[in-house]
Amino acid sequence: QKVLKQIAPRICIVEEAAEVFESHIVTAIGERIEHLILIGDHVQLRPSPNVYTLAKHFNLDVSLFERLIKNQMPSVQLCVQHRSIPIISSLTHHFYDIPI
């Protein structure tokens, strides 16, 4: 936290943002952040809280990333999957809102 305050970044990039607790992102970004870039898969992955009851009662199993997308925050989604064979990646249209 001390180093982040000293360098005062204007951009913060969070990889696997769908798995990161909202509170961790909020506390990590500084007051000078102008751009928060969240990268991840909100459909497939979620944060893993240790206490199930708290997670369900306070929605701790919903990341900031997922919350923003579900509230129609502007976002960009990849439409082509290059890491799997075409027959497997063609199945993703059942889970994602992308054209076939």
N, CA, C and O atoms as a Tinker XYZ file with bonds, in Angstrom:
   400  protein
     1  N      0.824000   -1.179000    0.000000    73     2
     2  CA     0.000000    0.000000    0.000000    64     1     3
     3  C      0.877000    1.256000    0.000000    63     2     4     5
     4  O      0.564000    2.235000   -0.678000    81     3
     5  N      1.958000    1.226000    0.749000    73     3     6
     6  CA     2.856000    2.381000    0.823000    64     5     7
     7  C      3.479000    2.678000   -0.546000    63     6     8     9
     8  O      3.545000    3.833000   -0.967000    81     7
     9  N      3.930000    1.636000   -1.228000    73     7    10
    10  CA     4.542000    1.806000   -2.551000    64     9    11
    11  C      3.516000    2.329000   -3.544000    63    10    12    13
    12  O      3.816000    3.219000   -4.340000    81    11
    13  N      2.299000    1.777000   -3.499000    73    11    14
    14  CA     1.252000    2.244000   -4.411000    64    13    15
    15  C      0.933000    3.715000   -4.188000    63    14    16    17
    16  O      0.697000    4.453000   -5.144000    81    15
    17  N      0.927000    4.141000   -2.941000    73    15    18
    18  CA     0.678000    5.563000   -2.662000    64    17    19
    19  C      1.803000    6.431000   -3.217000    63    18    20    21
    20  O      1.559000    7.528000   -3.721000    81    19
    21  N      3.029000    5.938000   -3.122000    73    19    22
    22  CA     4.180000    6.713000   -3.600000    64    21    23
    23  C      4.173000    6.857000   -5.122000    63    22    24    25
    24  O      4.411000    7.945000   -5.646000    81    23
    25  N      3.903000    5.771000   -5.821000    73    23    26
    26  CA     3.947000    5.864000   -7.285000    64    25    27
    27  C      2.655000    6.430000   -7.867000    63    26    28    29
    28  O      2.643000    6.895000   -9.006000    81    27
    29  N      1.574000    6.397000   -7.100000    73    27    30
    30  CA     0.273000    6.968000   -7.487000    64    29    31
    31  C     -0.112000    6.655000   -8.934000    63    30    32    33
    32  O     -0.234000    7.565000   -9.755000    81    31
    33  N     -0.306000    5.363000   -9.248000    73    31    34
    34  CA    -0.660000    5.009000  -10.627000    64    33    35
    35  C     -2.023000    5.553000  -11.021000    63    34    36    37
    36  O     -2.912000    5.708000  -10.183000    81    35
    37  N     -2.176000    5.842000  -12.311000    73    35    38
    38  CA    -3.459000    6.316000  -12.836000    64    37    39
    39  C     -4.256000    5.186000  -13.469000    63    38    40    41
    40  O     -5.455000    5.318000  -13.713000    81    39
    41  N     -3.571000    4.064000  -13.734000    73    39    42
    42  CA    -4.226000    2.911000  -14.354000    64    41    43
    43  C     -3.987000    1.682000  -13.491000    63    42    44    45
    44  O     -2.877000    1.452000  -13.010000    81    43
    45  N     -5.041000    0.895000  -13.302000    73    43    46
    46  CA    -4.925000   -0.357000  -12.551000    64    45    47
    47  C     -5.511000   -1.468000  -13.408000    63    46    48    49
    48  O     -6.649000   -1.370000  -13.867000    81    47
    49  N     -4.733000   -2.526000  -13.623000    73    47    50
    50  CA    -5.183000   -3.677000  -14.397000    64    49    51
    51  C     -5.286000   -4.866000  -13.450000    63    50    52    53
    52  O     -4.327000   -5.199000  -12.753000    81    51
    53  N     -6.448000   -5.500000  -13.427000    73    51    54
    54  CA    -6.671000   -6.656000  -12.558000    64    53    55
    55  C     -6.942000   -7.871000  -13.432000    63    54    56    57
    56  O     -7.974000   -7.948000  -14.099000    81    55
    57  N     -6.017000   -8.813000  -13.424000    73    55    58
    58  CA    -6.158000  -10.068000  -14.161000    64    57    59
    59  C     -6.982000  -11.030000  -13.308000    63    58    60    61
    60  O     -6.887000  -11.001000  -12.081000    81    59
    61  N     -7.783000  -11.877000  -13.939000    73    59    62
    62  CA    -8.683000  -12.807000  -13.253000    64    61    63
    63  C     -9.589000  -12.056000  -12.279000    63    62    64    65
    64  O     -9.801000  -12.491000  -11.147000    81    63
    65  N    -10.113000  -10.936000  -12.734000    73    63    66
    66  CA   -10.919000  -10.050000  -11.896000    64    65    67
    67  C    -12.196000  -10.703000  -11.382000    63    66    68    69
    68  O    -12.724000  -10.289000  -10.350000    81    67
    69  N    -12.694000  -11.701000  -12.073000    73    67    70
    70  CA   -13.914000  -12.376000  -11.636000    64    69    71
    71  C    -13.685000  -13.191000  -10.369000    63    70    72    73
    72  O    -14.641000  -13.529000   -9.670000    81    71
    73  N    -12.432000  -13.509000  -10.066000    73    71    74
    74  CA   -12.105000  -14.300000   -8.876000    64    73    75
    75  C    -11.671000  -13.443000   -7.698000    63    74    76    77
    76  O    -11.488000  -13.958000   -6.595000    81    75
    77  N    -11.503000  -12.147000   -7.914000    73    75    78
    78  CA   -10.979000  -11.263000   -6.871000    64    77    79
    79  C    -12.147000  -10.628000   -6.115000    63    78    80    81
    80  O    -13.105000  -10.144000   -6.718000    81    79
    81  N    -12.050000  -10.640000   -4.792000    73    79    82
    82  CA   -13.091000  -10.018000   -3.980000    64    81    83
    83  C    -13.182000   -8.532000   -4.283000    63    82    84    85
    84  O    -12.167000   -7.868000   -4.496000    81    83
    85  N    -14.397000   -8.018000   -4.302000    73    83    86
    86  CA   -14.627000   -6.599000   -4.560000    64    85    87
    87  C    -13.839000   -5.728000   -3.578000    63    86    88    89
    88  O    -13.243000   -4.726000   -3.972000    81    87
    89  N    -13.840000   -6.107000   -2.326000    73    87    90
    90  CA   -13.144000   -5.317000   -1.300000    64    89    91
    91  C    -11.647000   -5.239000   -1.568000    63    90    92    93
    92  O    -11.022000   -4.221000   -1.271000    81    91
    93  N    -11.069000   -6.287000   -2.119000    73    91    94
    94  CA    -9.632000   -6.267000   -2.417000    64    93    95
    95  C     -9.314000   -5.264000   -3.522000    63    94    96    97
    96  O     -8.299000   -4.571000   -3.462000    81    95
    97  N    -10.164000   -5.188000   -4.511000    73    95    98
    98  CA    -9.944000   -4.230000   -5.601000    64    97    99
    99  C    -10.137000   -2.805000   -5.096000    63    98   100   101
   100  O     -9.322000   -1.925000   -5.374000    81    99
   101  N    -11.209000   -2.584000   -4.359000    73    99   102
   102  CA   -11.509000   -1.240000   -3.862000    64   101   103
   103  C    -10.393000   -0.722000   -2.961000    63   102   104   105
   104  O    -10.024000    0.450000   -3.045000    81   103
   105  N     -9.859000   -1.575000   -2.111000    73   103   106
   106  CA    -8.798000   -1.123000   -1.203000    64   105   107
   107  C     -7.451000   -0.995000   -1.909000    63   106   108   109
   108  O     -6.575000   -0.271000   -1.437000    81   107
   109  N     -7.277000   -1.681000   -3.020000    73   107   110
   110  CA    -5.990000   -1.632000   -3.720000    64   109   111
   111  C     -5.850000   -0.418000   -4.627000    63   110   112   113
   112  O     -4.741000    0.065000   -4.854000    81   111
   113  N     -6.962000    0.075000   -5.143000    73   111   114
   114  CA    -6.854000    1.221000   -6.048000    64   113   115
   115  C     -6.667000    2.501000   -5.240000    63   114   116   117
   116  O     -7.267000    2.683000   -4.181000    81   115
   117  N     -5.838000    3.363000   -5.754000    73   115   118
   118  CA    -5.561000    4.618000   -5.071000    64   117   119
   119  C     -6.525000    5.704000   -5.492000    63   118   120   121
   120  O     -7.360000    5.513000   -6.377000    81   119
   121  N     -6.396000    6.832000   -4.852000    73   119   122
   122  CA    -7.305000    7.938000   -5.144000    64   121   123
   123  C     -7.034000    8.578000   -6.495000    63   122   124   125
   124  O     -7.868000    9.336000   -6.990000    81   123
   125  N     -5.890000    8.293000   -7.102000    73   123   126
   126  CA    -5.565000    8.890000   -8.403000    64   125   127
   127  C     -5.903000    7.998000   -9.589000    63   126   128   129
   128  O     -5.647000    8.369000  -10.735000    81   127
   129  N     -6.472000    6.834000   -9.329000    73   127   130
   130  CA    -6.822000    5.925000  -10.419000    64   129   131
   131  C     -7.848000    6.584000  -11.334000    63   130   132   133
   132  O     -8.890000    7.061000  -10.884000    81   131
   133  N     -7.535000    6.602000  -12.617000    73   131   134
   134  CA    -8.446000    7.130000  -13.636000    64   133   135
   135  C     -9.084000    6.010000  -14.447000    63   134   136   137
   136  O    -10.206000    6.143000  -14.936000    81   135
   137  N     -8.350000    4.899000  -14.585000    73   135   138
   138  CA    -8.832000    3.776000  -15.387000    64   137   139
   139  C     -8.623000    2.478000  -14.614000    63   138   140   141
   140  O     -7.515000    2.170000  -14.174000    81   139
   141  N     -9.703000    1.730000  -14.460000    73   139   142
   142  CA    -9.644000    0.415000  -13.841000    64   141   143
   143  C     -9.999000   -0.597000  -14.919000    63   142   144   145
   144  O    -11.118000   -0.598000  -15.432000    81   143
   145  N     -9.050000   -1.452000  -15.262000    73   143   146
   146  CA    -9.253000   -2.445000  -16.319000    64   145   147
   147  C     -9.368000   -3.811000  -15.656000    63   146   148   149
   148  O     -8.421000   -4.295000  -15.035000    81   147
   149  N    -10.540000   -4.426000  -15.797000    73   147   150
   150  CA   -10.808000   -5.727000  -15.200000    64   149   151
   151  C    -10.842000   -6.778000  -16.304000    63   150   152   153
   152  O    -11.587000   -6.647000  -17.276000    81   151
   153  N    -10.037000   -7.809000  -16.148000    73   151   154
   154  CA    -9.929000   -8.871000  -17.153000    64   153   155
   155  C    -10.300000  -10.188000  -16.487000    63   154   156   157
   156  O     -9.799000  -10.500000  -15.407000    81   155
   157  N    -11.161000  -10.952000  -17.116000    73   155   158
   158  CA   -11.512000  -12.242000  -16.540000    64   157   159
   159  C    -12.755000  -12.825000  -17.175000    63   158   160   161
   160  O    -13.235000  -12.337000  -18.198000    81   159
   161  N    -13.269000  -13.866000  -16.561000    73   159   162
   162  CA   -14.435000  -14.576000  -17.066000    64   161   163
   163  C    -15.479000  -14.647000  -15.956000    63   162   164   165
   164  O    -15.430000  -15.536000  -15.106000    81   163
   165  N    -16.410000  -13.719000  -15.967000    73   163   166
   166  CA   -17.421000  -13.641000  -14.917000    64   165   167
   167  C    -18.464000  -14.754000  -14.998000    63   166   168   169
   168  O    -19.208000  -14.972000  -14.043000    81   167
   169  N    -18.525000  -15.453000  -16.120000    73   167   170
   170  CA   -19.488000  -16.538000  -16.275000    64   169   171
   171  C    -18.943000  -17.823000  -15.648000    63   170   172   173
   172  O    -19.692000  -18.597000  -15.052000    81   171
   173  N    -17.661000  -18.037000  -15.784000    73   171   174
   174  CA   -17.057000  -19.292000  -15.364000    64   173   175
   175  C    -16.510000  -19.264000  -13.934000    63   174   176   177
   176  O    -16.598000  -20.263000  -13.219000    81   175
   177  N    -15.947000  -18.127000  -13.515000    73   175   178
   178  CA   -15.248000  -18.071000  -12.232000    64   177   179
   179  C    -15.851000  -17.030000  -11.305000    63   178   180   181
   180  O    -16.411000  -16.029000  -11.752000    81   179
   181  N    -15.729000  -17.282000   -9.996000    73   179   182
   182  CA   -16.216000  -16.354000   -8.969000    64   181   183
   183  C    -15.232000  -16.352000   -7.807000    63   182   184   185
   184  O    -14.398000  -17.252000   -7.700000    81   183
   185  N    -15.320000  -15.349000   -6.936000    73   183   186
   186  CA   -14.497000  -15.369000   -5.725000    64   185   187
   187  C    -14.872000  -16.582000   -4.862000    63   186   188   189
   188  O    -15.983000  -17.103000   -4.963000    81   187
   189  N    -13.947000  -17.020000   -4.025000    73   187   190
   190  CA   -14.190000  -18.176000   -3.151000    64   189   191
   191  C    -14.107000  -17.764000   -1.684000    63   190   192   193
   192  O    -13.056000  -17.912000   -1.062000    81   191
   193  N    -15.186000  -17.258000   -1.132000    73   191   194
   194  CA   -15.180000  -16.865000    0.285000    64   193   195
   195  C    -15.061000  -18.090000    1.189000    63   194   196   197
   196  O    -15.513000  -19.178000    0.829000    81   195
   197  N    -14.460000  -17.915000    2.350000    73   195   198
   198  CA   -14.273000  -19.022000    3.288000    64   197   199
   199  C    -15.515000  -19.332000    4.103000    63   198   200   201
   200  O    -15.710000  -20.474000    4.518000    81   199
   201  N    -16.351000  -18.343000    4.337000    73   199   202
   202  CA   -17.545000  -18.544000    5.168000    64   201   203
   203  C    -18.781000  -18.459000    4.278000    63   202   204   205
   204  O    -19.166000  -17.380000    3.828000    81   203
   205  N    -19.384000  -19.596000    4.037000    73   203   206
   206  CA   -20.515000  -19.702000    3.116000    64   205   207
   207  C    -21.675000  -18.793000    3.514000    63   206   208   209
   208  O    -22.238000  -18.105000    2.663000    81   207
   209  N    -22.037000  -18.783000    4.786000    73   207   210
   210  CA   -23.178000  -17.985000    5.248000    64   209   211
   211  C    -22.962000  -16.505000    4.977000    63   210   212   213
   212  O    -23.869000  -15.824000    4.500000    81   211
   213  N    -21.768000  -16.001000    5.277000    73   211   214
   214  CA   -21.470000  -14.592000    5.003000    64   213   215
   215  C    -21.487000  -14.320000    3.504000    63   214   216   217
   216  O    -21.973000  -13.282000    3.055000    81   215
   217  N    -20.953000  -15.259000    2.739000    73   215   218
   218  CA   -20.909000  -15.096000    1.284000    64   217   219
   219  C    -22.312000  -14.930000    0.715000    63   218   220   221
   220  O    -22.547000  -14.049000   -0.112000    81   219
   221  N    -23.229000  -15.757000    1.145000    73   219   222
   222  CA   -24.593000  -15.708000    0.615000    64   221   223
   223  C    -25.371000  -14.517000    1.176000    63   222   224   225
   224  O    -26.155000  -13.896000    0.459000    81   223
   225  N    -25.162000  -14.203000    2.431000    73   223   226
   226  CA   -25.904000  -13.104000    3.061000    64   225   227
   227  C    -25.470000  -11.740000    2.535000    63   226   228   229
   228  O    -26.297000  -10.843000    2.378000    81   227
   229  N    -24.162000  -11.580000    2.262000    73   227   230
   230  CA   -23.624000  -10.290000    1.821000    64   229   231
   231  C    -23.139000  -10.301000    0.372000    63   230   232   233
   232  O    -22.478000   -9.357000   -0.062000    81   231
   233  N    -23.456000  -11.351000   -0.380000    73   231   234
   234  CA   -23.056000  -11.480000   -1.794000    64   233   235
   235  C    -21.547000  -11.370000   -1.988000    63   234   236   237
   236  O    -21.084000  -10.765000   -2.955000    81   235
   237  N    -20.788000  -11.948000   -1.076000    73   235   238
   238  CA   -19.330000  -11.905000   -1.193000    64   237   239
   239  C    -18.810000  -12.792000   -2.313000    63   238   240   241
   240  O    -17.651000  -12.682000   -2.712000    81   239
   241  N    -19.664000  -13.666000   -2.816000    73   239   242
   242  CA   -19.254000  -14.539000   -3.916000    64   241   243
   243  C    -19.497000  -13.896000   -5.277000    63   242   244   245
   244  O    -19.369000  -14.558000   -6.307000    81   243
   245  N    -19.846000  -12.614000   -5.289000    73   243   246
   246  CA   -20.021000  -11.857000   -6.530000    64   245   247
   247  C    -18.909000  -10.817000   -6.599000    63   246   248   249
   248  O    -18.789000   -9.969000   -5.715000    81   247
   249  N    -18.108000  -10.885000   -7.637000    73   247   250
   250  CA   -16.985000   -9.955000   -7.784000    64   249   251
   251  C    -17.462000   -8.592000   -8.278000    63   250   252   253
   252  O    -18.566000   -8.464000   -8.806000    81   251
   253  N    -16.635000   -7.599000   -8.106000    73   251   254
   254  CA   -16.910000   -6.270000   -8.657000    64   253   255
   255  C    -17.096000   -6.375000  -10.165000    63   254   256   257
   256  O    -17.977000   -5.731000  -10.736000    81   255
   257  N    -16.267000   -7.184000  -10.804000    73   255   258
   258  CA   -16.322000   -7.405000  -12.245000    64   257   259
   259  C    -17.715000   -7.890000  -12.663000    63   258   260   261
   260  O    -18.333000   -7.319000  -13.562000    81   259
   261  N    -18.200000   -8.941000  -12.009000    73   259   262
   262  CA   -19.516000   -9.493000  -12.331000    64   261   263
   263  C    -20.621000   -8.487000  -12.014000    63   262   264   265
   264  O    -21.572000   -8.346000  -12.783000    81   263
   265  N    -20.501000   -7.799000  -10.905000    73   263   266
   266  CA   -21.511000   -6.810000  -10.508000    64   265   267
   267  C    -21.622000   -5.685000  -11.543000    63   266   268   269
   268  O    -22.724000   -5.260000  -11.889000    81   267
   269  N    -20.477000   -5.209000  -12.031000    73   267   270
   270  CA   -20.486000   -4.140000  -13.034000    64   269   271
   271  C    -21.121000   -4.603000  -14.341000    63   270   272   273
   272  O    -21.909000   -3.873000  -14.941000    81   271
   273  N    -20.786000   -5.799000  -14.779000    73   271   274
   274  CA   -21.346000   -6.326000  -16.022000    64   273   275
   275  C    -22.854000   -6.530000  -15.898000    63   274   276   277
   276  O    -23.604000   -6.183000  -16.811000    81   275
   277  N    -23.296000   -7.085000  -14.783000    73   275   278
   278  CA   -24.732000   -7.314000  -14.581000    64   277   279
   279  C    -25.515000   -6.009000  -14.463000    63   278   280   281
   280  O    -26.729000   -5.995000  -14.665000    81   279
   281  N    -24.831000   -4.918000  -14.140000    73   279   282
   282  CA   -25.481000   -3.611000  -14.056000    64   281   283
   283  C    -25.238000   -2.776000  -15.310000    63   282   284   285
   284  O    -25.297000   -1.547000  -15.272000    81   283
   285  N    -24.967000   -3.455000  -16.415000    73   283   286
   286  CA   -24.814000   -2.855000  -17.747000    64   285   287
   287  C    -23.702000   -1.804000  -17.849000    63   286   288   289
   288  O    -23.811000   -0.861000  -18.634000    81   287
   289  N    -22.653000   -1.960000  -17.072000    73   287   290
   290  CA   -21.485000   -1.091000  -17.248000    64   289   291
   291  C    -20.879000   -1.441000  -18.613000    63   290   292   293
   292  O    -20.789000   -2.620000  -18.952000    81   291
   293  N    -20.469000   -0.458000  -19.389000    73   291   294
   294  CA   -19.884000   -0.769000  -20.703000    64   293   295
   295  C    -18.703000   -1.741000  -20.567000    63   294   296   297
   296  O    -17.826000   -1.565000  -19.722000    81   295
   297  N    -18.709000   -2.755000  -21.411000    73   295   298
   298  CA   -17.639000   -3.753000  -21.379000    64   297   299
   299  C    -17.410000   -4.303000  -22.782000    63   298   300   301
   300  O    -18.226000   -4.119000  -23.686000    81   299
   301  N    -16.291000   -4.975000  -22.935000    73   299   302
   302  CA   -15.941000   -5.599000  -24.211000    64   301   303
   303  C    -15.708000   -7.078000  -23.935000    63   302   304   305
   304  O    -15.078000   -7.447000  -22.945000    81   303
   305  N    -16.227000   -7.916000  -24.828000    73   303   306
   306  CA   -16.081000   -9.352000  -24.663000    64   305   307
   307  C    -15.431000   -9.946000  -25.897000    63   306   308   309
   308  O    -15.790000   -9.604000  -27.024000    81   307
   309  N    -14.482000  -10.828000  -25.683000    73   307   310
   310  CA   -13.846000  -11.509000  -26.809000    64   309   311
   311  C    -14.856000  -12.440000  -27.469000    63   310   312   313
   312  O    -15.687000  -13.050000  -26.796000    81   311
   313  N    -14.776000  -12.541000  -28.780000    73   311   314
   314  CA   -15.719000  -13.383000  -29.518000    64   313   315
   315  C    -15.065000  -14.624000  -30.116000    63   314   316   317
   316  O    -15.758000  -15.498000  -30.637000    81   315
   317  N    -13.753000  -14.707000  -30.048000    73   315   318
   318  CA   -13.044000  -15.845000  -30.621000    64   317   319
   319  C    -12.156000  -16.466000  -29.551000    63   318   320   321
   320  O    -11.400000  -15.770000  -28.873000    81   319
   321  N    -12.258000  -17.775000  -29.409000    73   319   322
   322  CA   -11.435000  -18.504000  -28.448000    64   321   323
   323  C    -10.320000  -19.196000  -29.215000    63   322   324   325
   324  O    -10.577000  -20.074000  -30.039000    81   323
   325  N     -9.084000  -18.800000  -28.945000    73   323   326
   326  CA    -7.936000  -19.359000  -29.667000    64   325   327
   327  C     -7.238000  -20.480000  -28.901000    63   326   328   329
   328  O     -6.389000  -21.172000  -29.462000    81   327
   329  N     -7.584000  -20.667000  -27.631000    73   327   330
   330  CA    -6.850000  -21.626000  -26.814000    64   329   331
   331  C     -7.435000  -23.034000  -26.830000    63   330   332   333
   332  O     -6.893000  -23.929000  -26.181000    81   331
   333  N     -8.511000  -23.243000  -27.545000    73   331   334
   334  CA    -9.071000  -24.589000  -27.609000    64   333   335
   335  C     -9.406000  -24.930000  -29.056000    63   334   336   337
   336  O     -9.447000  -24.059000  -29.924000    81   335
   337  N     -9.639000  -26.197000  -29.292000    73   335   338
   338  CA    -9.955000  -26.613000  -30.657000    64   337   339
   339  C    -11.329000  -26.054000  -31.044000    63   338   340   341
   340  O    -12.180000  -25.860000  -30.175000    81   339
   341  N    -11.555000  -25.796000  -32.333000    73   339   342
   342  CA   -12.785000  -25.146000  -32.791000    64   341   343
   343  C    -14.080000  -25.823000  -32.326000    63   342   344   345
   344  O    -15.040000  -25.127000  -31.994000    81   343
   345  N    -14.130000  -27.127000  -32.293000    73   343   346
   346  CA   -15.361000  -27.814000  -31.888000    64   345   347
   347  C    -15.712000  -27.508000  -30.429000    63   346   348   349
   348  O    -16.888000  -27.390000  -30.085000    81   347
   349  N    -14.705000  -27.381000  -29.582000    73   347   350
   350  CA   -14.933000  -27.050000  -28.172000    64   349   351
   351  C    -15.311000  -25.584000  -28.026000    63   350   352   353
   352  O    -16.267000  -25.257000  -27.323000    81   351
   353  N    -14.572000  -24.704000  -28.678000    73   351   354
   354  CA   -14.874000  -23.274000  -28.546000    64   353   355
   355  C    -16.231000  -22.916000  -29.154000    63   354   356   357
   356  O    -16.831000  -21.911000  -28.772000    81   355
   357  N    -16.718000  -23.724000  -30.091000    73   355   358
   358  CA   -18.040000  -23.450000  -30.669000    64   357   359
   359  C    -19.159000  -23.685000  -29.658000    63   358   360   361
   360  O    -20.269000  -23.188000  -29.845000    81   359
   361  N    -18.890000  -24.418000  -28.615000    73   359   362
   362  CA   -19.897000  -24.685000  -27.584000    64   361   363
   363  C    -20.110000  -23.505000  -26.644000    63   362   364   365
   364  O    -21.099000  -23.468000  -25.911000    81   363
   365  N    -19.202000  -22.549000  -26.657000    73   363   366
   366  CA   -19.285000  -21.445000  -25.701000    64   365   367
   367  C    -20.473000  -20.527000  -25.929000    63   366   368   369
   368  O    -20.864000  -19.805000  -25.012000    81   367
   369  N    -21.055000  -20.529000  -27.108000    73   367   370
   370  CA   -22.195000  -19.642000  -27.352000    64   369   371
   371  C    -23.391000  -19.981000  -26.455000    63   370   372   373
   372  O    -24.300000  -19.163000  -26.313000    81   371
   373  N    -23.403000  -21.158000  -25.858000    73   371   374
   374  CA   -24.462000  -21.524000  -24.927000    64   373   375
   375  C    -24.333000  -20.778000  -23.598000    63   374   376   377
   376  O    -25.314000  -20.628000  -22.870000    81   375
   377  N    -23.129000  -20.314000  -23.284000    73   375   378
   378  CA   -22.873000  -19.672000  -21.994000    64   377   379
   379  C    -22.629000  -18.165000  -22.109000    63   378   380   381
   380  O    -22.818000  -17.418000  -21.150000    81   379
   381  N    -22.211000  -17.742000  -23.287000    73   379   382
   382  CA   -21.844000  -16.346000  -23.479000    64   381   383
   383  C    -22.748000  -15.690000  -24.505000    63   382   384   385
   384  O    -23.251000  -16.341000  -25.420000    81   383
   385  N    -22.941000  -14.424000  -24.342000    73   383   386
   386  CA   -23.808000  -13.664000  -25.235000    64   385   387
   387  C    -23.034000  -13.183000  -26.455000    63   386   388   389
   388  O    -22.846000  -11.982000  -26.649000    81   387
   389  N    -22.582000  -14.142000  -27.283000    73   387   390
   390  CA   -21.795000  -13.809000  -28.475000    64   389   391
   391  C    -22.415000  -14.505000  -29.680000    63   390   392   393
   392  O    -23.059000  -15.545000  -29.540000    81   391
   393  N    -22.219000  -13.929000  -30.866000    73   391   394
   394  CA   -22.754000  -14.575000  -32.073000    64   393   395
   395  C    -21.995000  -15.853000  -32.406000    63   394   396   397
   396  O    -20.825000  -16.003000  -32.052000    81   395
   397  N    -22.658000  -16.753000  -33.078000    73   395   398
   398  CA   -22.034000  -18.027000  -33.469000    64   397   399
   399  C    -21.178000  -17.834000  -34.703000    63   398   400
   400  O    -20.569000  -18.788000  -35.187000    81   399
